[in-house]
């Protein structure tokens, strides 16, 4: 090989090394870009999985809550019936009940209404509806509705002294607050 040919071969070899280094650099950059893209896609995939699990959990708890409180409106409507039955039982004079012979019809009606009320309350309890009576307890605006206040000698101010309508809860949540009278502090505090 003569000198010019050798120089040409050396230049070609050097050029091919430069081209090879550039191609390697491009390949490394492409590989690094692909690695970054894979990492980004894996992160997005894991976030999507976490979101799907959160939605699944939230839906499950909403379904359970719906099952638990599905009868809430129906039960609330039945409370008026319970109140009417309680008033009917409460307003029968006890002296009329003592004479079962002379007042047989009234006694039978009283017993029928009492049994109906008791059965209705047991049915509500089976479905998570419980009654509460805040009589002689401190007034709690979260569970009771104060209809009136009055000074009551011998009673603690801020305590319930009369219950006009019992309160009811469903699975621990107030369904209907008790309607109460509260002892007024005579000093206005």
ZIVEN-V547764 format. One record per pair of residues at least 12 apart in sequence whose C-alpha atoms are under 6 Angstrom apart, sorted by the first residue. I is the first residue (numbers start at 1). J is the second residue. Records with the same first field share a line. If there is no record, write none. Layout:
I = J  J
This chain:
85 = 117
128 = 170  171
129 = 169  170
130 = 168  169
131 = 167  168
132 = 167  168
133 = 166
135 = 160  161
136 = 159  160  161
137 = 159  160
138 = 158  159
139 = 158  159  160
143 = 177
144 = 177  178  179
145 = 177  178  179
146 = 179  180  181
147 = 180  181
148 = 181
149 = 181  182  183  184
150 = 183  184
151 = 183  184  186
152 = 183
157 = 183  184  185
158 = 183
159 = 182  183
160 = 181  182
161 = 181  182
162 = 180  181
163 = 180
164 = 179  180
165 = 178  179
166 = 178
